[in-house]
Amino acid sequence: MNKHTIIRAANTANHLKHPGLPGRPPRHTRKTLMLLAGGAAVLLLAGCGGKPITTPVPDLVPVGEGLRVIGYALVAAAVVLTFGKILR
């Protein structure tokens, strides 16, 4: 083992003793992540029961038509710009 391997091994073991060093998130970050995960689990389990939702679903066909037109316009603009750069 050379000097660099020994230093690297010492630094690897050092992060286990000191939680503020890279490689391990700080305690408040871990606590926040655990609270978020717990809150998400509670909300998920709370939404499981009850009667089914009977709200009407709006018709989204006109939105799809508009998005198709916008998509074609973007493709056409890209083609025009490409031809303009080729001809210049």
Protein Blocks (a to p, Z undefined) as FASTA:
>chain_A
ZZklmmmmmmmmmmmmmmkbghiacfklmmmmmmmmmmmmmmmmmmmgccddfbdcddfk
lmmmmmmmmmmmmmmmmmmmmmmmmmZZ
